[in-house]
Amino acid sequence: MILFREFSLLRNALLVFLATLAVSLAAVFASSWHLKRAHFEEAAALLERDGARLRLAHAETEKEEIRRYQPQFVELRRRGMVGPERRLDWVEAIRQIQEQRRLLPLTYEIEVQQPYRLETALPTGDYALLGSRMALHMDLLHELDLLNFLADLRVAGTFAVQDCVIRRAGGATPVAGVPAPTLNADCTLNWLTLTPVAAPAGPMRGAL
């Protein structure tokens, strides 16, 4: 009887110990889980804060670039460089210059519009800088014919002269009523356009 009573007391103590141990382990597990969750939420909050700071800095940078480049952008828009390509205006300008300057016959070919890369980076924001390469051949009486033509052509748009080669005319067959050329010029121009939509134009040929 004494042994049974002592065993009962020991069993009760053991049960209390096991219950206490289980509660303690549950408390430790719950604390660890809450701590990990708190660390996760803290990390997420830090990432969100850093993202907000980056977005704010980006917005401030864009605002500064807009303020800095707005006058130039307005000038480019006035000159017709911003927006859809004005290829027909270029063709009409070439025709008018040829007639007004009484230039000798010329030919040209405007290729498909392609992305244009500058040697130095140019911030264009949401606009893409596109270029349309034009191969130009001119018969000249003298060098001024080419220089005057290019100067007049800049009124019609913005272009960069990639290269230009002038040679002496080599025994061209005379045409009645047309002065014989003394020089030939072969130039490559790149018509430049800033556009928010990539809509390349197709090739175009012409002769005047």
Residue, then its C-alpha position, 0 to 999 in steps of 0.5 A: m500500500i505504501l509503495f502504491r501511494e508513493f507511486s501515485l504521488l510520483r505519477n502525479a508529479l510526473l504528469v504535472f512535469l510533463a504538462t509543464l514541459a509541454v506548455s513551456l515547449a509550446a510557449v517557446f515555439a510560439s515565441s520563436w514563430h512570432l519572432k520570425r514573423a516579426h523579423f519577416e515583417e520588418a524586412a518586408a517593411l524595410l524593402e517597401r520603404d527602400g522601394a518608396r525611396l527609390r521611386l521618389a528619387h526616380a521621380e525627382t530625377e525625372k522632374e529635374e530632367i524635364r526641367r532641364y531639357q524642356p526648352q530643348f524638347v520644345e525647340l525639337r518639337r517646333r522643328g518637327m523632330v518629335g512625333p511621327e516621322r515627316r517623310l513626305d515633308w522631307v521629300e517635298a522640301i527636296r523637290q522645292i530646294q532643287e527647283q528654287r536653287r536650279l540644281l542639277p538632277l539628283t536622286y535619293e533613297i530613304e531606308v526603313q526607320q531604325p533605332y539610332r545610337l549616338e556616341t554619347a548617351l542622350p536622356t530621351g525619357d519615354y521617347a525612342l530616338l530613331g533614324s532613317r538613313m538617306a543615300l543621296h546622289m547629286d550632280l554639281l556645278h560646284e561645291l556650293d550646290l551641295l552646301n546650300f542644299l544641305a543648309d536649306l534642307r535643315v529647315a525641313g527636319t533634323f538630320a546628321v551627315q554620316d559621310c559625304v564624298i565629292r568626286r570630279a564628274g567623269g565624262a557624263t553624257p551631255v543633256a540638251g539644255v542642262p549644264a554639264p556637271t563638274l562634280n558628283a556628290d554621294c552623301t549618307l544622311n540620317w534623318l532623326t525622329l523622337t517618337p513614343v511609339a515604334a512605328p518604323a516607316g518603309p523605304m522610299r526612293g525618288a529622283l528629281 
